[in-house]
Amino acid sequence: MSRAVAVVLCVLGCVPREAPRAIAGAQPDPVAVESPDGRIRAEVFLKAAADEGPVPHYRVSVDGRPVVLDSPIGIALGDGTILGADSAIEGVESAEIDERYRQHPGKRREVVNRADEVTIWFLEAGRSQRRWQLVVRAADDGVAYRYRFPEQPGWDSLVVAEERSTFTLPEGTRAVALPLDGFESAYEDRYRRLPVSEVPADWLIGLPLLLELPGGGLAAITEADLTDYAGMYLVRGDGPDPRLVSRLSPLPDEPEVAVRADLPHETPWRAILVSPDLAGLVESDFVLNLNDPCAIGDVSWIEPGMTTFPWWNGFFEEGVPFEPGLNTETAKYYIDFCAEAGIPYHSLDGIDNLAWYGGPIRPYEGAGITEGGEGLDFQEILRHAESRGVRIRLWMHWEAARAHMEHAFPLYREWGVEGVMLDFMNRDDQEMVNVLRDVLELAAANHLTVTLHGASKPTGLERTYPNLLSSEAVLNLEYDKWDPMGVPPEHELTIPFTRMLAGPLDFHQGSFRTVPVPEFEPRYVAPLIMGTPCRTLASYVVFQNHLPMVADYPSAYRGHPALPVLASIPSTWDETKLLSGSIGESVVIARRHGEDWWVGAMTDRAARTLSIPLTFLGPGRFKADLDHDDLAAPSRLSHSSREVSATDLLDAELAPSGGAIIRISPLASDREGARTH
């Protein structure tokens, strides 16, 4: 073997387990890798294909049952050749990943990353003799693979037209899929539940894709570590089998090309989460673990928290001595409310098609982002916020950030701005992926957090840049402003098992102005939401969101009994557990922050009494404060408190489209026990 083939490539925490071994023959035995617990197995092998010679294939199983059947892989290059056609396996390297790291913010603070990995060297037949690699990793909660392209004589740049990653699924597999209109998408649509064999040929499916396997068990397909590459989607493949095939988002000015890069280069991970139940998916860190370690030396300045966001309510307010709108008086009024209620951040955004920094939002026409538009004194707002102990966040069109961030971001740090929200990307082609990486790097250097709206699904980049607090990429409560269907409870109860598998999400939360589903109608100003105030509270625990909005107007909150509960809910967590759930029907999630556990429960249009086991608690006695729907008047809260232990069950009564939130704290005499648990 050549010296290049013998080099072992590992991520942080990898330890080579054996030297690369050469494999002779055109079709050797499968190369296998198993999860540390031995339950999940992935195999890579060569299989003859018509007119292409031996082609690399893979398959995945759990406990001997198929998850992915024999599926071809490969890359269609810009010159018309297929990387992977007529290939031979030249060598194999093995590695073991075993590490622990801290994630802040996150759904848990201490993350364990254990997996086994193989790197398989392929050699093309014919004149090109190009070498490339397939890296396959197996963890206890999934399998992932990626392509690597080393630099070599005669091949120093990569042009990818399309990727041929295929997922052939067992007959009878059902999907919970997000069909999108095209590659230019904000991922804002409704999920459809259907057999994979019945997926329409013209659907472009956004990720993650949840799969219900025949005979029990679940899987989900997504991607991780999307870096200098094009985002991946799925379409229905040809043939009788339930087969899905990758599609890459093309470059804006080159519709026949998805990726241009210098070598060496690698693709994102194609991740397949595997679990016997929903809890294993919701609690998984697999996507996060597939990303590079934190690139920020000191993360102590990253402080998750809630923010007001007047755009959602249409800058509506009653009984104030000024005209509510995009002006200094309104911003100071919101800042005062934040100080009173204990909300740490206020966001400056836009109204209609006018940005806070002046000029139209779309199309962006070049306005700077360091001064307010007419009627908005930016420096006075910053001064007032500082005097009240509140920090400012700044919404902006992504093109405004790209044009002015080199100048503006250092000033933001000097002025005490907390962070920025970018919007209207609606793309994840290679160009946009690189723009967002540049934004995150510069923001981190200037101690600014980032949230993304009008964006595609996350891919775990928050491990590398934890200043990325949340992404939208979901049909959320902004649709209650204009959509006749709005955001029904079934949609909200699908998201924890689909979109949330990819990472933190924003949902325009916060309104207590709730109505039963039959009474809903869209309103652009002061919109209504379906459900109950307790459902709103529960959503702050159910959804992993490190910058949750308090999106309604101040007088809708003042004096409401749910406001003190809302303001006390943490925005980052030390531990997360799914206690129960059924897609589209109900969910109960428990999250720990310090010594306290928070439990959020939500239901669909059916009223439910949920018995919540407390086995996640440590030893000792605890106080449980339970807020749930008043069944006689669901717009009100019903509060109760009791002492509990890990052996108890708590019954929560939920109205139709209702919810419950529970805070469980160790009693004073048991706090030391809770600290050591």
C-alpha positions as CSV (number, residue, x, y, z in Angstrom):
1,M,0.0,0.0,0.0
2,S,1.1,3.5,-0.6
3,R,2.1,5.8,2.2
4,A,-1.0,7.9,1.6
5,V,-3.2,4.9,2.2
6,A,-1.5,4.0,5.4
7,V,-2.3,7.4,7.1
8,V,-4.9,7.0,9.8
9,L,-7.4,9.9,9.9
10,C,-9.2,10.4,13.2
11,V,-11.3,13.0,15.0
12,L,-10.6,14.2,18.5
13,G,-10.9,11.3,20.8
14,C,-10.1,8.7,18.1
15,V,-7.5,6.0,19.0
16,P,-6.4,3.7,16.1
17,R,-7.3,0.1,17.0
18,E,-5.4,-1.6,14.3
19,A,-3.2,-0.9,11.3
20,P,-4.8,-0.5,7.9
21,R,-5.2,-3.9,6.3
22,A,-5.1,-4.5,2.5
23,I,-8.0,-6.3,0.9
24,A,-7.4,-8.4,-2.2
25,G,-9.9,-9.4,-4.8
26,A,-12.7,-7.6,-6.6
27,Q,-15.5,-8.5,-4.2
28,P,-14.1,-9.1,-0.6
29,D,-16.3,-9.9,2.4
30,P,-18.2,-7.0,3.8
31,V,-16.4,-4.5,6.0
32,A,-18.4,-4.3,9.2
33,V,-18.5,-1.9,12.1
34,E,-20.6,-2.3,15.2
35,S,-21.9,0.0,17.9
36,P,-20.1,-0.3,21.3
37,D,-23.1,-2.1,22.7
38,G,-23.1,-4.6,19.8
39,R,-26.7,-4.0,18.8
40,I,-26.3,-1.8,15.6
41,R,-24.2,-3.1,12.7
42,A,-23.2,-1.4,9.4
43,E,-21.6,-3.3,6.5
44,V,-20.0,-2.0,3.4
45,F,-19.4,-4.2,0.4
46,L,-19.0,-4.2,-3.4
47,K,-21.9,-5.4,-5.5
48,A,-22.1,-5.6,-9.3
49,A,-24.2,-3.0,-11.0
50,A,-25.2,-2.8,-14.7
51,D,-22.6,-1.2,-16.8
52,E,-20.7,0.1,-13.7
53,G,-18.8,-2.9,-12.5
54,P,-18.5,-3.4,-8.7
55,V,-20.2,-0.5,-6.9
56,P,-19.9,0.2,-3.1
57,H,-23.1,-0.6,-1.2
58,Y,-23.9,-0.5,2.5
59,R,-26.6,-1.9,4.8
60,V,-27.6,-1.3,8.5
61,S,-29.2,-3.6,11.0
62,V,-30.2,-3.5,14.7
63,D,-30.4,-6.7,16.7
64,G,-30.2,-8.6,13.3
65,R,-33.2,-6.8,11.9
66,P,-32.8,-4.6,8.8
67,V,-32.9,-0.8,9.1
68,V,-31.4,0.0,5.7
69,L,-31.2,-2.8,3.0
70,D,-28.5,-3.1,0.4
71,S,-28.1,0.5,-0.9
72,P,-25.6,1.9,-3.4
73,I,-23.5,5.0,-2.8
74,G,-21.4,7.2,-5.0
75,I,-20.7,10.7,-6.3
76,A,-21.6,12.1,-9.7
77,L,-18.7,14.4,-10.6
78,G,-18.9,17.5,-12.8
79,D,-17.1,15.8,-15.7
80,G,-19.8,13.2,-16.0
81,T,-18.0,10.4,-14.3
82,I,-19.3,8.5,-11.3
83,L,-17.0,8.1,-8.3
84,G,-17.8,4.7,-7.0
85,A,-18.4,2.9,-10.3
86,D,-16.1,0.0,-11.0
87,S,-14.3,0.3,-7.6
88,A,-12.1,-1.9,-5.5
89,I,-11.5,-1.8,-1.8
90,E,-7.8,-1.1,-1.2
91,G,-7.6,-0.9,2.6
92,V,-9.4,-0.5,5.9
93,E,-8.5,1.5,9.0
94,S,-10.3,1.2,12.4
95,A,-10.7,3.7,15.1
96,E,-12.5,4.1,18.4
97,I,-14.1,7.3,19.7
98,D,-14.5,7.7,23.4
99,E,-14.8,11.2,24.8
100,R,-16.9,13.4,27.1
101,Y,-17.4,17.1,26.6
102,R,-19.5,19.9,27.9
103,Q,-22.2,21.5,25.8
104,H,-23.5,25.0,26.8
105,P,-26.2,25.7,26.0
106,G,-27.8,22.4,25.2
107,K,-30.3,19.7,26.2
108,R,-27.6,18.3,28.5
109,R,-24.4,19.7,29.9
110,E,-22.3,16.5,30.0
111,V,-22.3,14.7,26.6
112,V,-20.8,11.2,26.0
113,N,-19.5,10.4,22.6
114,R,-18.7,6.7,22.1
115,A,-18.5,5.0,18.7
116,D,-16.5,2.6,16.6
117,E,-15.4,3.7,13.1
118,V,-13.9,2.3,10.0
119,T,-12.3,4.2,7.1
120,I,-12.4,2.3,3.8
121,W,-10.1,3.2,1.0
122,F,-11.5,2.7,-2.5
123,L,-9.5,2.7,-5.7
124,E,-11.2,3.4,-9.1
125,A,-10.5,1.1,-12.0
126,G,-9.6,2.6,-15.4
127,R,-7.2,5.3,-16.3
128,S,-8.0,7.8,-13.5
129,Q,-7.0,5.5,-10.6
130,R,-8.5,8.0,-8.2
131,R,-8.5,7.1,-4.5
132,W,-11.3,8.1,-2.1
133,Q,-12.6,7.1,1.3
134,L,-15.8,6.1,3.0
135,V,-15.9,6.7,6.7
136,V,-18.5,4.7,8.6
137,R,-19.3,5.3,12.3
138,A,-21.5,3.2,14.6
139,A,-22.8,4.4,17.9
140,D,-25.4,3.0,20.3
141,D,-27.9,5.4,18.8
142,G,-27.1,5.4,15.1
143,V,-24.9,4.9,12.1
144,A,-23.3,7.6,9.9
145,Y,-21.1,7.7,6.9
146,R,-19.3,10.4,4.9
147,Y,-17.1,10.6,1.8
148,R,-13.5,11.9,1.9
149,F,-11.5,13.0,-1.1
150,P,-7.7,13.1,-0.5
151,E,-5.5,15.3,-2.6
152,Q,-3.5,13.2,-5.0
153,P,-1.5,13.5,-8.3
154,G,-3.8,14.5,-11.1
155,W,-6.8,15.3,-8.8
156,D,-6.6,18.5,-6.7
157,S,-10.1,19.9,-6.9
158,L,-13.6,18.6,-6.5
159,V,-16.7,19.4,-8.6
160,V,-19.8,17.5,-7.5
161,A,-22.9,17.5,-9.7
162,E,-24.9,15.2,-7.5
163,E,-24.6,12.7,-4.7
164,R,-25.9,9.1,-5.1
165,S,-26.4,8.3,-1.4
166,T,-29.3,5.8,-1.3
167,F,-31.5,4.6,1.6
168,T,-33.4,1.4,0.6
169,L,-35.8,0.6,3.4
170,P,-37.7,-2.5,4.5
171,E,-41.1,-3.1,2.9
172,G,-43.8,-1.5,5.1
173,T,-41.6,1.3,6.4
174,R,-43.7,4.4,7.1
175,A,-42.4,8.0,7.0
176,V,-43.3,11.3,8.8
177,A,-42.1,13.5,6.0
178,L,-41.7,17.2,5.3
179,P,-42.4,17.9,1.6
180,L,-40.9,21.1,0.3
181,D,-41.6,23.1,-2.8
182,G,-37.9,23.4,-3.8
183,F,-34.3,24.0,-2.7
184,E,-35.1,27.6,-1.9
185,S,-37.0,26.9,1.3
186,A,-37.5,28.0,4.9
187,Y,-38.5,24.5,5.9
188,E,-42.0,25.8,6.8
189,D,-44.5,23.2,5.9
190,R,-46.7,20.5,7.5
191,Y,-45.6,17.0,8.0
192,R,-47.3,14.1,6.2
193,R,-47.5,10.5,7.5
194,L,-47.5,7.8,4.9
195,P,-45.8,4.6,3.7
196,V,-42.4,5.3,2.0
197,S,-43.6,3.2,-0.9
198,E,-46.4,5.9,-1.5
199,V,-44.1,9.0,-1.3
200,P,-44.9,10.9,-4.5
201,A,-42.2,11.0,-7.1
202,D,-42.2,14.8,-7.2
203,W,-41.7,15.4,-3.5
204,L,-38.5,17.0,-2.3
205,I,-38.2,15.8,1.3
206,G,-36.6,18.0,4.0
207,L,-34.6,16.5,6.8
208,P,-34.8,15.0,9.4
209,L,-37.1,12.3,8.1
210,L,-38.7,10.1,10.7
211,L,-39.2,6.4,9.8
212,E,-41.4,3.9,11.5
213,L,-40.0,0.5,10.8
214,P,-42.1,-2.6,10.2
215,G,-42.3,-4.8,13.3
216,G,-41.4,-2.0,15.6
217,G,-38.5,0.4,16.1
218,L,-37.7,3.8,14.6
219,A,-35.1,5.5,12.6
220,A,-34.5,9.0,11.3
221,I,-32.4,10.2,8.4
222,T,-30.6,13.6,8.5
223,E,-27.1,15.1,8.0
224,A,-24.5,16.4,10.4
225,D,-21.5,18.7,10.1
226,L,-22.6,20.6,7.0
227,T,-19.4,22.4,6.2
228,D,-18.4,23.9,2.9
229,Y,-20.9,21.6,1.1
230,A,-24.4,21.6,-0.2
231,G,-27.4,20.7,2.0
232,M,-29.0,17.3,1.4
233,Y,-32.6,16.4,0.7
234,L,-34.3,13.1,-0.3
235,V,-36.5,12.0,-3.2
236,R,-38.3,8.8,-4.0
237,G,-36.0,6.5,-5.9
238,D,-36.8,4.3,-8.9
239,G,-37.8,0.7,-8.5
240,P,-40.3,-1.3,-6.5
241,D,-38.5,-1.1,-3.1
242,P,-39.1,1.7,-0.7
243,R,-36.0,3.6,-1.7
244,L,-35.0,7.2,-1.1
245,V,-32.1,8.9,-2.8
246,S,-30.1,12.1,-1.9
247,R,-30.4,15.4,-3.7
248,L,-28.0,18.3,-3.1
249,S,-28.9,22.0,-3.2
250,P,-27.4,23.4,-6.3
251,L,-25.2,26.5,-6.5
252,P,-27.3,29.6,-7.3
253,D,-25.5,30.5,-10.5
254,E,-24.7,26.9,-11.5
255,P,-27.8,24.7,-11.4
256,E,-25.8,21.7,-12.6
257,V,-23.2,21.9,-9.9
258,A,-23.7,21.4,-6.1
259,V,-20.1,21.7,-4.8
260,R,-16.8,23.2,-5.8
261,A,-13.9,22.7,-3.5
262,D,-10.1,22.2,-3.3
263,L,-8.9,18.9,-2.1
264,P,-8.6,17.4,0.4
265,H,-12.3,17.7,1.2
266,E,-15.1,15.7,2.8
267,T,-18.9,15.6,2.8
268,P,-21.2,16.0,5.8
269,W,-22.2,12.9,7.6
270,R,-25.2,11.0,6.3
271,A,-26.7,10.1,9.7
272,I,-29.2,7.4,10.4
273,L,-30.5,7.5,14.0
274,V,-31.8,4.2,15.3
275,S,-33.9,3.5,18.4
276,P,-36.5,1.1,19.7
277,D,-38.6,4.0,20.8
278,L,-39.1,7.8,20.6
279,A,-37.2,8.4,23.8
280,G,-34.0,7.1,22.2
281,L,-34.4,9.6,19.3
282,V,-35.3,12.6,21.4
283,E,-32.6,12.1,23.9
284,S,-29.9,11.3,21.3
285,D,-26.7,13.4,20.9
286,F,-25.7,11.6,17.7
287,V,-26.0,14.6,15.4
288,L,-24.2,16.8,17.9
289,N,-21.4,14.2,18.3
290,L,-20.7,14.1,14.6
291,N,-19.5,17.7,14.6
292,D,-16.1,19.2,15.4
293,P,-15.4,20.1,19.0
294,C,-16.0,23.6,20.3
295,A,-14.0,26.2,18.5
296,I,-14.6,28.9,21.2
297,G,-12.1,28.9,24.0
298,D,-14.2,30.7,26.6
299,V,-18.0,30.2,26.4
300,S,-18.8,31.9,29.7
301,W,-20.2,35.0,27.9
302,I,-22.9,32.9,26.2
303,E,-26.0,33.4,28.3
304,P,-29.2,31.8,27.0
305,G,-32.4,33.6,27.8
306,M,-35.8,34.9,26.7
307,T,-36.4,37.8,24.4
308,T,-39.4,40.0,23.5
309,F,-40.1,40.1,19.8
310,P,-42.8,42.8,18.8
311,W,-43.0,41.7,15.2
312,W,-45.1,38.7,16.1
313,N,-47.8,40.7,17.7
314,G,-47.7,43.4,15.0
315,F,-46.4,46.1,17.4
316,F,-49.8,46.2,19.0
317,E,-50.5,47.8,22.4
318,E,-53.3,49.4,24.3
319,G,-53.5,52.4,26.5
320,V,-50.1,53.9,26.0
321,P,-49.3,57.6,25.5
322,F,-47.4,57.0,22.2
323,E,-48.0,55.4,18.8
324,P,-46.8,51.8,19.0
325,G,-44.4,51.0,16.2
326,L,-40.8,50.9,15.1
327,N,-39.7,53.9,17.2
328,T,-37.7,54.8,20.3
329,E,-40.7,55.1,22.6
330,T,-42.0,51.6,21.8
331,A,-38.5,50.0,22.3
332,K,-38.1,51.7,25.7
333,Y,-41.5,50.6,26.7
334,Y,-40.6,47.0,25.9
335,I,-37.3,47.3,27.7
336,D,-39.2,48.5,30.8
337,F,-41.5,45.5,30.6
338,C,-38.4,43.2,30.3
339,A,-36.9,44.7,33.5
340,E,-40.2,44.4,35.4
341,A,-40.9,40.8,34.3
342,G,-37.3,39.4,34.5
343,I,-36.9,39.0,30.7
344,P,-33.2,39.5,29.9
345,Y,-33.4,40.6,26.2
346,H,-35.4,42.8,23.9
347,S,-35.1,42.4,20.1
348,L,-35.2,45.2,17.6
349,D,-36.7,43.8,14.4
350,G,-38.9,45.3,11.7
351,I,-42.5,46.2,10.8
352,D,-44.2,45.6,7.4
353,N,-41.3,45.8,5.0
354,L,-39.2,48.3,7.1
355,A,-36.1,47.2,9.0
356,W,-35.1,48.8,12.3
357,Y,-32.0,50.1,10.6
358,G,-34.0,51.8,7.9
359,G,-34.8,50.9,4.3
360,P,-36.8,48.0,3.0
361,I,-36.3,44.5,4.4
362,R,-36.7,42.8,1.0
363,P,-35.1,43.4,-1.4
364,Y,-32.1,44.5,0.8
365,E,-30.8,47.8,-0.6
366,G,-27.6,48.3,1.3
367,A,-28.6,50.1,4.5
368,G,-26.1,50.0,7.3
369,I,-26.8,48.2,10.6
370,T,-25.2,50.5,13.2
371,E,-27.9,53.3,13.2
372,G,-31.7,53.3,13.6
373,G,-34.0,54.3,10.9
374,E,-36.3,57.4,11.1
375,G,-37.8,57.7,14.6
376,L,-35.6,55.1,16.2
377,D,-32.6,56.5,18.2
378,F,-30.4,53.4,18.4
379,Q,-28.0,54.8,20.9
380,E,-30.7,56.1,23.2
381,I,-32.3,52.6,23.2
382,L,-28.9,51.0,24.1
383,R,-28.5,53.6,26.9
384,H,-31.9,52.9,28.3
385,A,-31.5,49.2,28.1
386,E,-28.2,49.3,30.0
387,S,-29.8,51.5,32.7
388,R,-32.6,48.8,33.2
389,G,-30.3,45.8,33.1
390,V,-31.7,44.6,29.8
391,R,-29.6,43.7,26.7
392,I,-30.5,44.3,23.1
393,R,-30.7,41.8,20.3
394,L,-30.7,42.8,16.6
395,W,-32.7,41.2,13.8
396,M,-31.4,41.7,10.3
397,H,-31.6,40.5,6.7
398,W,-28.7,38.1,6.1
399,E,-27.4,40.3,3.2
400,A,-27.2,43.2,5.6
401,A,-25.1,41.1,7.9
402,R,-22.8,39.9,5.1
403,A,-22.3,43.5,3.8
404,H,-21.6,45.2,7.1
405,M,-20.6,42.7,9.8
406,E,-16.9,43.3,9.6
407,H,-17.5,46.9,10.7
408,A,-20.7,46.4,12.8
409,F,-19.9,43.3,14.9
410,P,-17.0,44.9,16.8
411,L,-19.1,47.9,17.5
412,Y,-21.9,45.7,18.8
413,R,-19.5,44.2,21.3
414,E,-18.4,47.6,22.4
415,W,-22.0,48.8,22.8
416,G,-23.1,45.7,24.8
417,V,-25.4,44.2,22.1
418,E,-26.1,40.6,23.1
419,G,-26.5,39.0,19.6
420,V,-28.1,39.0,16.2
421,M,-30.8,37.2,14.3
422,L,-30.3,36.6,10.6
423,D,-33.4,36.0,8.4
424,F,-34.5,35.2,4.8
425,M,-31.6,32.9,3.8
426,N,-34.1,30.3,2.5
427,R,-31.2,28.3,1.1
428,D,-28.5,25.8,2.1
429,D,-26.4,25.6,-1.0
430,Q,-22.7,25.6,-0.5
431,E,-22.4,29.4,-0.9
432,M,-25.0,30.0,1.9
433,V,-23.5,27.4,4.1
434,N,-20.2,29.2,4.0
435,V,-21.8,32.6,4.5
436,L,-23.4,31.4,7.8
437,R,-20.1,29.8,9.0
438,D,-18.4,33.2,8.4
439,V,-21.1,34.9,10.4
440,L,-20.8,32.5,13.3
441,E,-17.0,32.8,13.4
442,L,-17.1,36.6,13.4
443,A,-19.9,36.8,15.9
444,A,-18.1,34.4,18.3
445,A,-14.9,36.6,18.0
446,N,-17.1,39.6,19.1
447,H,-19.0,37.7,21.8
448,L,-22.3,37.8,19.9
449,T,-24.9,35.0,19.9
450,V,-26.7,34.1,16.7
451,T,-30.2,32.8,15.8
452,L,-31.3,31.9,12.4
453,H,-34.7,32.4,10.8
454,G,-35.7,31.6,7.2
455,A,-33.1,28.8,7.5
456,S,-32.8,25.2,6.7
457,K,-32.5,22.5,9.4
458,P,-29.6,22.6,11.8
459,T,-26.9,19.9,11.5
460,G,-25.2,20.1,14.9
461,L,-23.0,23.1,14.3
462,E,-23.9,24.4,17.7
463,R,-21.3,22.0,19.1
464,T,-18.5,23.8,17.3
465,Y,-20.1,27.3,17.7
466,P,-22.3,27.2,20.8
467,N,-23.0,30.9,20.2
468,L,-25.6,29.5,17.6
469,L,-28.5,29.4,20.0
470,S,-31.4,28.2,17.8
471,S,-32.7,28.0,14.3
472,E,-36.3,28.3,12.9
473,A,-36.7,25.8,10.1
474,V,-40.2,24.9,11.1
475,L,-43.8,26.0,10.5
476,N,-44.4,27.8,13.8
477,L,-46.7,30.2,15.5
478,E,-46.0,33.1,13.1
479,Y,-48.4,31.2,10.8
480,D,-51.2,32.1,13.2
481,K,-50.9,35.6,11.8
482,W,-52.0,34.6,8.2
483,D,-52.7,31.0,7.6
484,P,-56.3,29.8,7.9
485,M,-55.2,26.5,9.4
486,G,-52.7,28.2,11.7
487,V,-50.6,25.9,13.9
488,P,-52.9,23.1,15.1
489,P,-51.9,21.0,18.1
490,E,-51.2,17.9,16.0
491,H,-48.4,19.9,14.2
492,E,-46.9,21.0,17.5
493,L,-46.9,17.4,18.7
494,T,-45.1,16.1,15.6
495,I,-42.2,18.6,15.9
496,P,-40.5,17.0,18.9
497,F,-40.1,13.8,17.0
498,T,-39.1,15.3,13.7
499,R,-37.6,18.7,13.4
500,M,-36.3,18.8,17.0
501,L,-34.1,15.7,16.3
502,A,-31.8,18.0,14.3
503,G,-31.2,20.5,17.1
504,P,-32.6,23.6,18.9
505,L,-35.6,25.3,17.3
506,D,-37.3,28.7,17.6
507,F,-41.1,28.7,17.6
508,H,-42.4,32.3,18.2
509,Q,-43.7,31.2,21.6
510,G,-45.2,33.1,24.4
511,S,-48.8,34.2,23.9
512,F,-51.4,33.5,26.7
513,R,-54.2,34.8,24.4
514,T,-55.4,31.3,23.6
515,V,-58.6,29.9,22.0
516,P,-60.0,26.4,21.4
517,V,-59.2,25.0,18.0
518,P,-62.8,25.6,16.6
519,E,-62.6,29.3,17.5
520,F,-59.3,30.0,15.9
521,E,-59.0,32.5,13.0
522,P,-55.8,34.1,11.7
523,R,-55.1,37.7,12.7
524,Y,-51.9,39.5,11.5
525,V,-52.0,42.0,14.4
526,A,-52.5,40.6,18.0
527,P,-52.8,37.0,16.7
528,L,-54.5,34.2,18.6
529,I,-53.1,30.8,19.2
530,M,-54.8,27.4,19.7
531,G,-54.7,25.9,23.1
532,T,-54.4,27.1,26.7
533,P,-52.0,29.3,28.7
534,C,-50.6,26.1,30.3
535,R,-49.9,24.7,26.9
536,T,-47.8,27.8,26.2
537,L,-45.9,27.3,29.4
538,A,-45.3,23.6,28.7
539,S,-43.9,24.4,25.2
540,Y,-40.9,26.2,26.8
541,V,-39.9,22.8,28.3
542,V,-41.0,20.6,25.5
543,F,-39.1,22.5,22.7
544,Q,-35.4,22.8,23.0
545,N,-34.9,26.5,22.4
546,H,-32.0,28.5,23.9
547,L,-33.5,31.9,22.9
548,P,-37.2,31.5,23.4
549,M,-39.4,34.4,22.5
550,V,-41.9,36.2,24.7
551,A,-43.6,37.3,21.6
552,D,-46.8,39.0,22.7
553,Y,-47.3,42.7,23.8
554,P,-46.6,43.8,27.4
555,S,-50.2,44.4,28.5
556,A,-51.1,40.9,27.4
557,Y,-48.7,39.7,30.1
558,R,-49.0,42.2,32.9
559,G,-51.0,40.8,35.8
560,H,-51.4,37.4,34.2
561,P,-50.7,34.6,36.7
562,A,-48.7,32.6,34.1
563,L,-46.1,35.4,33.7
564,P,-44.0,34.7,36.8
565,V,-43.9,31.0,35.8
566,L,-42.9,31.8,32.3
567,A,-40.1,34.2,33.4
568,S,-38.7,31.5,35.7
569,I,-38.3,28.7,33.1
570,P,-34.6,28.1,32.2
571,S,-33.3,28.3,28.6
572,T,-30.6,25.7,28.8
573,W,-30.6,22.3,30.4
574,D,-28.3,19.9,32.2
575,E,-30.3,16.7,31.4
576,T,-33.2,15.8,29.2
577,K,-35.6,12.8,29.3
578,L,-38.7,11.9,27.2
579,L,-41.2,10.4,29.7
580,S,-43.9,9.6,27.2
581,G,-45.0,10.6,23.7
582,S,-47.0,9.7,20.7
583,I,-46.5,11.4,17.3
584,G,-49.1,14.1,16.8
585,E,-51.0,13.1,20.0
586,S,-49.1,13.9,23.2
587,V,-45.7,14.5,24.7
588,V,-44.2,14.7,28.2
589,I,-40.6,15.8,28.5
590,A,-38.5,16.4,31.7
591,R,-35.5,18.6,31.7
592,R,-33.1,19.3,34.6
593,H,-31.6,22.7,35.3
594,G,-29.3,22.6,38.3
595,E,-31.1,20.9,41.1
596,D,-34.6,21.5,39.7
597,W,-36.5,19.4,37.2
598,W,-39.0,20.9,34.8
599,V,-41.7,18.8,33.2
600,G,-43.8,19.9,30.2
601,A,-46.8,18.0,28.9
602,M,-49.0,18.8,25.9
603,T,-51.9,17.1,24.3
604,D,-53.8,17.1,21.0
605,R,-57.5,18.0,20.6
606,A,-58.4,15.3,23.1
607,A,-58.5,16.0,26.8
608,R,-56.2,13.7,28.7
609,T,-55.2,12.8,32.2
610,L,-51.5,12.0,32.0
611,S,-49.9,9.9,34.8
612,I,-46.3,11.1,34.9
613,P,-43.7,8.8,36.6
614,L,-41.0,10.5,38.6
615,T,-38.4,7.8,38.4
616,F,-35.9,10.3,37.0
617,L,-35.7,11.9,40.4
618,G,-32.8,11.1,42.7
619,P,-33.2,10.0,46.3
620,G,-35.0,12.1,48.9
621,R,-38.1,14.2,49.0
622,F,-39.1,17.0,46.6
623,K,-41.6,19.8,46.2
624,A,-43.7,19.6,43.0
625,D,-45.4,22.8,41.8
626,L,-47.9,21.8,39.2
627,D,-49.7,24.3,36.9
628,H,-52.3,22.7,34.6
629,D,-55.5,23.6,32.8
630,D,-58.6,24.5,34.8
631,L,-61.0,22.1,33.1
632,A,-64.0,24.4,34.0
633,A,-62.3,27.4,32.4
634,P,-59.2,26.3,30.3
635,S,-58.1,29.8,29.8
636,R,-57.2,29.8,33.5
637,L,-54.4,28.0,35.4
638,S,-55.0,25.5,38.1
639,H,-52.1,25.3,40.6
640,S,-51.3,22.7,43.2
641,S,-48.2,21.7,45.2
642,R,-47.3,18.5,47.0
643,E,-44.3,16.5,48.3
644,V,-43.1,13.7,46.0
645,S,-40.3,11.2,45.6
646,A,-39.0,9.0,42.7
647,T,-41.6,6.4,43.5
648,D,-44.6,8.6,42.9
649,L,-46.8,9.3,40.0
650,L,-48.2,12.8,39.2
651,D,-51.5,13.1,37.5
652,A,-51.9,16.1,35.2
653,E,-55.3,17.0,33.8
654,L,-55.1,18.5,30.3
655,A,-57.9,20.2,28.5
656,P,-58.3,19.7,24.8
657,S,-55.2,21.2,23.2
658,G,-54.0,21.8,26.7
659,G,-50.9,21.5,28.7
660,A,-49.2,21.3,32.1
661,I,-45.9,22.4,33.5
662,I,-44.3,21.1,36.7
663,R,-41.3,22.4,38.6
664,I,-39.8,19.8,41.0
665,S,-37.3,21.1,43.6
666,P,-35.5,19.2,46.4
667,L,-36.7,20.1,49.8
668,A,-34.2,22.0,51.9
669,S,-33.2,19.0,53.9
670,D,-32.6,16.9,50.7
671,R,-30.7,19.5,48.6
672,E,-27.3,17.9,49.3
673,G,-28.6,14.6,48.1
674,A,-29.9,16.2,44.9
675,R,-26.5,17.8,44.3
676,T,-24.7,14.5,44.4
677,H,-27.2,12.6,42.2
